[in-house]
Amino acid sequence: MNELSHISAVELNISCPNVKEGGMSFGISCPSAEAVTREVRKVCSKHLMVKLSPNVTDITEIARAVEGQGADSVSLVNTFLGMAIDSEKRIPLLSTITGGLSGPAIKPIALRMVWQVYNAVKIPVIGMGGIMNAADAIEFMLAGASAVQVCTAIFKDPFIPLQIIDGIEDYLIRHKLQSVNDLVGDLQM
């Protein structure tokens, strides 16, 4: 990938709960998060963004650990570990038994974690977790996200990113702000 000019960054997902082995296990302890980040940093000259798991006791510890091993930014949060059961058949609905819960239900927790990590590291934070519209994206920026990622909302409307951009631009105009950078971490307390 280092030789490919059209790839400017790599997101290292150390937090995927939807696979049987590996995946989330890398991102739930500082030693393993440090080790995988360190090894990828050795071979990756691109911007290295590490995707963090919310399924930890203290996400700021993991964020500081990957920052210390060369992460250029962190993205958070990945999905929460969940489960669904077919009560009539008495079987799990997912082949892996447990899997990731995302969407609007996780937004308040994701916002809190973005705010915590923003206040714990010096590298940029990219926020995600239940962003369905411009107001949600703006909330993540106010909590400290330099940028946001949108996934679940795209399943409902593939053009939602364009609507979110338009909504953010409208917000900036209404609040007489010059740039989205004026929103990052500007939570008034």
C-alpha positions as CSV (number, residue, x, y, z in Angstrom):
1,M,0.0,0.0,0.0
2,N,2.9,2.4,0.6
3,E,3.5,2.6,-3.1
4,L,-0.1,3.3,-4.0
5,S,-0.5,7.1,-4.3
6,H,-4.3,7.0,-4.3
7,I,-4.4,5.5,-0.8
8,S,-3.6,8.3,1.7
9,A,-4.5,6.6,4.9
10,V,-5.0,3.2,6.5
11,E,-7.6,2.5,9.1
12,L,-6.4,-0.4,11.4
13,N,-9.5,-2.0,12.8
14,I,-8.4,-3.6,16.1
15,S,-12.0,-3.8,17.3
16,C,-14.2,-5.9,15.1
17,P,-16.6,-8.0,17.1
18,N,-18.0,-9.9,14.1
19,V,-15.3,-12.5,13.5
20,K,-14.6,-15.7,15.4
21,E,-10.9,-15.1,16.1
22,G,-8.7,-12.0,16.3
23,G,-10.8,-8.9,15.6
24,M,-11.8,-7.4,18.9
25,S,-9.2,-9.2,21.0
26,F,-6.5,-6.9,19.6
27,G,-8.2,-3.8,20.9
28,I,-9.3,-4.7,24.4
29,S,-6.0,-4.6,26.2
30,C,-3.2,-2.0,26.1
31,P,-0.4,-4.6,25.4
32,S,-2.1,-6.1,22.4
33,A,-3.3,-2.8,21.0
34,E,0.3,-1.5,21.4
35,A,1.8,-4.6,19.8
36,V,-0.4,-4.6,16.7
37,T,-0.1,-0.8,16.2
38,R,3.7,-1.0,16.6
39,E,4.0,-3.8,14.0
40,V,1.7,-2.1,11.5
41,R,3.5,1.2,12.0
42,K,6.8,-0.5,11.1
43,V,5.5,-1.3,7.6
44,C,3.0,1.4,6.9
45,S,4.2,4.9,5.9
46,K,0.7,6.2,5.3
47,H,-1.4,8.0,7.8
48,L,-2.3,5.3,10.4
49,M,-5.8,5.6,12.0
50,V,-6.6,3.0,14.6
51,K,-10.2,2.1,15.1
52,L,-11.0,1.6,18.8
53,S,-13.5,-0.8,20.5
54,P,-16.0,0.6,23.0
55,N,-16.0,-2.9,24.7
56,V,-13.3,-1.9,27.2
57,T,-13.2,-0.6,30.7
58,D,-11.3,2.7,29.9
59,I,-11.1,3.7,26.2
60,T,-8.6,6.5,27.0
61,E,-6.0,3.9,28.1
62,I,-6.2,2.2,24.7
63,A,-6.2,5.5,22.9
64,R,-3.0,6.6,24.7
65,A,-1.4,3.2,24.1
66,V,-1.9,3.3,20.3
67,E,-0.9,7.0,20.2
68,G,2.3,6.0,22.0
69,Q,3.0,3.4,19.3
70,G,2.7,5.8,16.3
71,A,-1.0,6.0,15.5
72,D,-1.6,9.3,13.6
73,S,-5.3,9.4,14.6
74,V,-8.0,7.2,16.3
75,S,-11.5,6.4,15.1
76,L,-14.2,5.5,17.6
77,V,-16.3,3.9,18.4
78,N,-16.7,0.6,16.7
79,T,-19.8,-1.5,17.4
80,F,-20.9,-2.7,20.8
81,L,-20.9,-6.4,21.4
82,G,-24.5,-7.6,21.3
83,M,-26.6,-10.7,20.7
84,A,-30.0,-11.6,19.2
85,I,-32.0,-14.7,19.8
86,D,-34.9,-16.3,17.9
87,S,-37.1,-17.2,20.9
88,E,-39.3,-19.6,18.9
89,K,-36.4,-21.7,17.7
90,R,-34.3,-21.0,20.8
91,I,-31.2,-20.3,18.7
92,P,-28.9,-17.3,18.2
93,L,-29.8,-15.2,15.1
94,L,-26.1,-14.6,14.3
95,S,-23.8,-17.4,13.1
96,T,-21.1,-16.0,15.4
97,I,-23.6,-15.9,18.3
98,T,-22.6,-12.4,19.2
99,G,-21.9,-9.5,16.9
100,G,-21.8,-5.7,16.6
101,L,-24.6,-3.3,17.6
102,S,-24.5,0.0,15.9
103,G,-26.8,2.9,14.9
104,P,-28.7,5.5,16.9
105,A,-28.9,3.4,20.1
106,I,-25.1,3.7,20.7
107,K,-24.8,7.4,20.0
108,P,-24.9,8.8,23.6
109,I,-22.2,6.3,24.7
110,A,-20.1,7.0,21.6
111,L,-20.3,10.7,22.2
112,R,-19.1,10.3,25.7
113,M,-16.2,8.1,24.6
114,V,-15.2,10.6,21.8
115,W,-15.2,13.4,24.4
116,Q,-13.1,11.3,26.8
117,V,-10.5,10.4,24.2
118,Y,-10.4,13.9,22.8
119,N,-9.3,15.1,26.2
120,A,-6.8,12.3,26.7
121,V,-4.7,12.3,23.4
122,K,-3.0,14.8,21.2
123,I,-3.8,13.1,17.9
124,P,-7.1,13.7,15.9
125,V,-10.2,11.8,16.9
126,I,-12.6,10.6,14.2
127,G,-16.1,10.0,15.6
128,M,-18.7,7.5,14.7
129,G,-21.6,5.7,16.2
130,G,-25.2,6.5,15.4
131,I,-24.6,9.5,13.1
132,M,-27.9,9.8,11.1
133,N,-28.0,13.5,10.3
134,A,-26.0,16.8,10.4
135,A,-27.0,17.5,14.0
136,D,-25.5,14.2,15.1
137,A,-22.3,14.9,13.2
138,I,-22.1,18.4,14.8
139,E,-22.5,16.9,18.2
140,F,-19.6,14.6,17.6
141,M,-17.4,17.5,16.5
142,L,-18.4,19.5,19.6
143,A,-17.3,16.5,21.7
144,G,-13.9,16.6,19.9
145,A,-14.1,14.7,16.6
146,S,-12.1,16.3,13.8
147,A,-14.2,14.3,11.3
148,V,-16.9,11.7,11.4
149,Q,-17.7,8.4,9.7
150,V,-21.2,7.4,8.7
151,C,-22.3,3.8,8.1
152,T,-25.7,2.7,9.4
153,A,-27.5,5.8,7.9
154,I,-26.2,5.0,4.5
155,F,-28.2,1.7,4.5
156,K,-31.3,3.8,4.8
157,D,-30.3,6.6,2.4
158,P,-27.0,6.3,0.3
159,F,-27.1,10.1,-0.2
160,I,-27.1,10.9,3.5
161,P,-23.5,12.0,3.6
162,L,-24.3,14.8,1.1
163,Q,-27.3,15.9,3.3
164,I,-25.0,15.9,6.4
165,I,-22.5,18.1,4.6
166,D,-25.2,20.5,3.6
167,G,-26.6,20.6,7.1
168,I,-23.1,21.3,8.6
169,E,-22.6,24.1,6.1
170,D,-26.0,25.6,7.0
171,Y,-25.1,25.3,10.7
172,L,-21.8,27.2,10.1
173,I,-23.6,30.0,8.3
174,R,-26.3,30.3,11.0
175,H,-23.7,30.4,13.7
176,K,-21.3,32.7,11.8
177,L,-18.5,30.2,11.9
178,Q,-15.7,30.1,9.3
179,S,-14.8,26.4,9.4
180,V,-15.8,23.0,10.9
181,N,-12.5,23.3,12.8
182,D,-14.3,26.0,14.9
183,L,-16.6,23.2,16.2
184,V,-14.0,20.6,17.2
185,G,-14.0,20.3,21.0
186,D,-16.0,23.5,21.4
187,L,-18.4,22.0,23.9
188,Q,-19.4,24.8,26.3
189,M,-19.4,23.7,29.9
